[in-house]
Amino acid sequence: MTDSKQLKLVVVNALGTPEGADQQTQIQSERARALRIGLLEAGYNNLAVLPPSPYLAEQLAQLQPDVIIVDAASDAALREVVAATANARRPIVCFTEDGDKERIRAAIEAGVSAYVVAGLSAEGVTAVLDVALARFQVDERMRTELSETKLKLAERKVIERAKGLLMERHRCTEDEAYRKLRRLAMDKNLKLSEIAQRMLDVADLLI
């Protein structure tokens, strides 16, 4: 099992307080600073910090982090992270002081693996990251299984349509149509669903 302290982390939040920032922005910036310090104190030294930006997806692709951490008080940061990981999913951990149930539900639905309302402590961060990784792995496995099930169902429908076409054209039984289809697949060194789809494509061209 990989030592969690060796995880490559990316923290997405503001890097500093803009000059003339209002009180809310100053508080958010201080939270972001405390988050980074807390991670370092907990022993996570393999750490990169990025501001939310339109280039976030490219930066994450270069860094290839194990976990992305975001201060959920920053709506912009959370939006950018979710958008940046849409096609390259990774565990996302949000730390926040906001316990609003609707906001938590929306974050989880968007793909957040862990949503921590109590804030960050050096003692608890390892457990939070371990849980986020475990949940992400379970979610990815379920996502893969669902995708494979959908693919198999789609392939089965294609094969059934091709069998029906053969039965109609050759006046044969379902078993005979299946054997013809399987023989063609073997002759062409293709999957059954692939030869079935080719047959349907040709049939559509002839209509």
C-alpha positions in Angstrom: 0.0 0.0 0.0 1.3 3.5 -0.9 2.4 5.7 2.0 -0.2 8.4 2.1 2.5 11.0 2.9 4.0 10.3 -0.5 0.9 11.4 -2.3 1.3 14.1 -4.9 -1.2 16.8 -3.8 -2.4 19.9 -5.6 -4.1 22.6 -3.6 -6.3 24.9 -5.6 -7.0 28.3 -3.9 -6.0 31.9 -3.9 -2.3 32.4 -3.6 -2.5 35.7 -1.8 -4.8 38.6 -0.8 -5.3 41.2 -3.5 -4.6 44.8 -2.5 -7.8 46.5 -1.3 -9.6 43.2 -0.9 -12.8 43.2 1.2 -13.0 41.4 4.6 -14.6 38.3 3.2 -11.8 37.9 0.6 -9.2 38.4 3.3 -10.8 35.7 5.5 -10.8 33.3 2.5 -7.2 34.1 1.7 -6.2 33.4 5.3 -8.1 30.1 5.2 -6.3 29.1 2.1 -2.9 29.9 3.7 -3.9 27.9 6.8 -4.9 25.0 4.6 -1.5 24.9 2.9 0.4 25.2 6.3 -1.8 22.5 7.8 -0.9 20.1 5.0 2.8 20.8 5.3 2.6 20.4 9.1 0.9 17.0 8.6 3.9 15.9 6.6 2.7 16.3 3.0 5.7 17.9 1.3 4.9 16.8 -2.3 2.6 19.8 -2.6 1.8 22.2 -5.4 -0.4 25.2 -5.1 -2.4 26.6 -8.1 -4.8 29.4 -8.4 -8.2 28.8 -10.1 -7.8 29.7 -13.7 -8.9 28.6 -17.2 -5.5 26.9 -17.6 -6.1 24.5 -14.6 -6.8 21.4 -16.7 -3.5 21.8 -18.6 -1.6 22.4 -15.3 -3.2 19.3 -13.7 -2.4 17.2 -16.7 1.3 18.2 -16.3 1.5 17.6 -12.6 -0.6 14.4 -12.5 -1.6 14.7 -8.8 -3.0 11.9 -6.7 -5.4 14.2 -4.9 -6.8 17.7 -5.6 -7.6 19.8 -2.5 -9.8 22.8 -2.8 -11.1 25.4 -0.3 -14.8 25.1 -0.9 -15.4 28.6 0.4 -14.1 29.6 -3.0 -16.9 28.9 -5.5 -14.6 29.9 -8.4 -12.0 27.4 -7.3 -14.5 24.6 -6.9 -16.0 25.3 -10.3 -12.6 25.4 -12.0 -11.5 22.1 -10.4 -14.7 20.3 -11.4 -14.4 21.5 -15.0 -10.7 20.7 -15.2 -11.2 17.1 -14.0 -14.3 16.4 -16.2 -12.2 14.3 -18.6 -9.5 13.2 -16.3 -11.1 12.3 -13.0 -9.2 12.5 -9.7 -10.1 12.5 -6.1 -11.2 15.9 -4.9 -11.3 16.9 -1.3 -13.0 20.1 -0.2 -12.3 21.8 3.2 -14.9 24.3 4.3 -16.6 26.0 7.2 -20.0 25.9 5.4 -22.2 23.1 6.4 -25.1 24.0 4.0 -26.7 20.6 3.0 -27.6 21.8 -0.5 -24.1 23.0 -1.1 -22.6 19.7 0.1 -25.0 17.7 -2.1 -24.2 19.8 -5.1 -20.4 19.3 -4.5 -20.8 15.5 -4.1 -22.9 15.3 -7.2 -20.2 17.3 -9.1 -17.6 14.7 -8.2 -16.1 15.7 -4.9 -14.8 12.6 -3.0 -14.7 14.2 0.5 -16.4 17.3 1.9 -14.9 18.3 5.3 -16.9 20.9 7.2 -14.9 20.9 10.4 -11.8 22.4 8.7 -8.3 21.0 8.6 -6.2 19.6 11.4 -2.8 18.0 11.1 -4.1 15.0 13.0 -7.1 14.4 10.8 -5.8 15.1 7.3 -4.3 11.7 6.7 -7.6 10.0 7.5 -9.5 12.4 5.3 -7.2 11.8 2.3 -7.3 8.0 2.8 -11.1 8.1 2.8 -11.2 10.3 -0.3 -8.9 7.9 -2.2 -11.0 4.8 -1.1 -14.2 6.4 -2.1 -12.8 7.6 -5.4 -11.6 4.1 -6.2 -15.0 2.6 -5.4 -16.8 5.2 -7.5 -14.5 4.6 -10.4 -15.0 0.9 -10.2 -18.8 1.3 -10.2 -18.5 3.8 -13.1 -16.4 1.3 -15.1 -18.8 -1.6 -14.3 -21.8 0.5 -15.4 -20.0 1.5 -18.6 -19.2 -2.1 -19.4 -22.8 -3.2 -18.7 -24.1 -0.4 -21.1 -21.6 -1.5 -23.7 -22.6 -5.2 -23.5 -26.2 -4.2 -23.7 -25.6 -2.1 -26.8 -23.6 -4.9 -28.4 -26.3 -7.4 -27.7 -28.9 -5.2 -29.4 -26.6 -4.9 -32.5 -26.2 -8.7 -32.6 -29.9 -9.2 -32.3 -30.6 -6.8 -35.1 -28.1 -8.5 -37.4 -29.5 -11.9 -36.6 -33.0 -10.6 -37.5 -31.6 -9.3 -40.8 -30.0 -12.6 -41.6 -33.2 -14.5 -40.7 -35.2 -12.2 -43.0 -32.8 -12.3 -45.9 -31.9 -16.0 -45.8 -35.1 -17.4 -44.4 -33.2 -19.2 -41.6 -33.8 -19.9 -37.9 -32.3 -17.8 -35.2 -29.7 -20.5 -34.4 -28.7 -20.6 -38.0 -28.4 -16.9 -38.2 -26.2 -16.8 -35.1 -23.9 -19.5 -36.6 -23.6 -17.5 -39.8 -22.8 -14.4 -37.9 -20.2 -16.2 -35.7 -18.6 -17.8 -38.7 -18.3 -14.4 -40.5 -16.7 -12.9 -37.3 -14.2 -15.7 -37.1 -13.3 -15.4 -40.8 -12.8 -11.7 -40.5 -11.1 -12.0 -37.1 -13.6 -9.5 -35.6 -15.8 -9.5 -32.5 -19.3 -10.7 -33.0 -20.7 -7.2 -32.3 -18.2 -5.6 -34.8 -19.3 -7.9 -37.7 -22.9 -7.4 -36.8 -22.5 -3.6 -36.9 -20.7 -3.8 -40.3 -23.6 -5.9 -41.6 -26.1 -3.4 -40.4 -24.1 -0.5 -41.9 -24.0 -2.2 -45.3 -27.7 -3.0 -45.1 -28.5 0.7 -44.4 -26.5 1.7 -47.5 -28.6 -0.6 -49.7 -31.9 0.7 -48.5 
